[in-house]
Amino acid sequence: MSIAGVSCSVQSVSPTTITCFTGSYSQTTVQAPVIVSVVNGGNAIGSFQFQYIDLWSSPWTWGGEAPPDEGTIVSIDSGKTVYFDTTTPILKAVIVDNATLIFDDNQDVALNAEYILVVNGGRLQVGTETAPFQHNAVITMYGQLRSIELPICKISHVSIKMKKIHFEYFSF
């Protein structure tokens, strides 16, 4: 079995599921076809895609360093997809530029920042219409009276579909 040309060591098989471990991949995010080679039967290729993504909590997402510390400006860009699976300290800014930040729905998560910008086709995904978020997602914005104002941003719409979301704004 291979995904994006990388061998995937099969761990278990059932009539509806194949579980395997992939090797490392040189790109951080890619959608790739899945090819299953059937012994004495050729290849099986479905209409589904596999996606390599990075975990926020993983040091490999941040070049081998620890995840961002308090006061850090975080930039997720260039088509990268990051799976948000933690609670952050108060970050200076999170910029999602032509990239995707997906909140992990296997646990409660919390994003704490002074600024959050989603630009140039970027996406901040907290559940979907067909799979609403089932845990708690807390996005807390921090600032003060003298915080620097960002230039006016044009917003076409904001759409939130989930079980529960909690927004907070603190001024200190």
N, C-alpha and C positions, 0 to 999 in steps of 0.2 A: 504494500500500500504506500502511496506517496501523496504528499500535499505540496504544491508549488515546487515540484521536483525534488523535495526532501523526503527521504525515507521515513516512514512512520511505523514503528515497531508495534505490531498488534498484541494487545494484552488480553482482550476478550472479544467474543463474537456471539451475537444472538440473532434471531431472525430479523430484528429491526435496528440493531445497534452494533457498531464496531468501535471499540475503545483502543486507542493507540497513543504512543508517546512519540512526538516529533523531535527531530534533532534541531540544532540552532538554525536560525535563518538570518541572512545578512541584512534584510530590510526590517524596519521596525513594524510596519503595518502593510499588509497586502491582502487582497481578496484573491483566492486562488481556487482552481478546480480541484476536486478530490477524485483521484483515480484509484480504483480497487482492482487489483489483478487477481482473477479467479483461477486457481490451479486447474489446468486442462480445460479452461473455459474462456480465456481472453480477458479483456478489461471491461469493467463496469464504470460508466461515467454518468452521474446524475445531474440534475438541473440545479443543484445546490452549490453553495460556495463556502469555503472555510476562510476564516479571517484570523491572521496573526495580529494580536493586539498587545499593548503593554499594560502592566498593572501599576497603578499609582504607587503602591506600597513597595514595589520592587526596586532595588538599587540599579538594576539594568536599564530601567526606564530613564534614569538620570545619569547615564554614562558611568555606572559603577559606584556612584556616590549615594548617600542616604537620601530619602525623599526630602522635598523642600522644607526648610526651617522657617520659623516665624520671621516675617518681614521680607521674605523672598518674592521676587517677581517671577512668576512661572509662565513660560511660553510653550504652548503645544501648537505645533504648526506643520506645514508641508504634508498634509494628508494623513498625518499620524492619528491613531486612535488609542486613547488611554481609558482604561477601565478603572473608575474611581471606587476604591474598596477600603476606605479608611475615614478617620476624622483628622482634619488638618489643624495645625496651629494657625494663628491669624497671619495670613499671607498678605503681602503688599498688593499684589494683583495676580489674577489668573487670566491669561489671554489665550483664547481658543481661536486661532487664525488658520482658516482653511483646514480644520482638523475636527476631531470629535472627542468629546468627553462623555462617557457613558457611566451612569451611576449603577453600582453593583446592587442588584435586588436580592442578594442572598443574606443581607444583613442591613442594619441601620448604618447610615453614613452621614457625615457632616462636613460641609465645605465652609471654611471661615476665611473671609477676605475683605480687604478694603474696597477693591475694585474687581469686577468680573466683566470682561469684554469678550463677546463672541462675534467675530467679524469675518468678512470675505468667504461666506459660505460655511463657516464653522457651525458646529452643532453641540448643544448641551442637552443630553438625553437622559431624562429621568422617567423611565417607563415609556411605553408606546400606547397607541390607541388600542391595539389588539392584546397587549400585555401590560396593563397598568401596574405601576410600582406598588409592591405589596408591603414594603417595610417603611421606616421613617427616613426621609431625606430632609436634612436641615441645612439650609443655606443661610448663613448669618453674615450680614454686611456690617463692617465697622467703619467708623469715621468720627470726625469732630467738626466743630463749627468752622474751623479754618482749613479743612481738607481742601486740597486742590480740586477744582471742578474740571471735569473732562469736557472736551468740546461736545456740542450738541450732536447726538447720534440719532439718525433716522431709524425708526422701528416700524416695520410693516405690521407685525402682530406678535403677540406672545401667546402661546397655546400650551396649557398644562393639563395633562390627563393622567391622573394617578389616584391612588387611594388617599394619600395624605402628603402634603408638603407644608413645611413650616418655614416662613421667611421672617428674619429678625433684622433690625437695624439698631446698632448701638452707637451712641455719641459719647465720647469721653473727653 
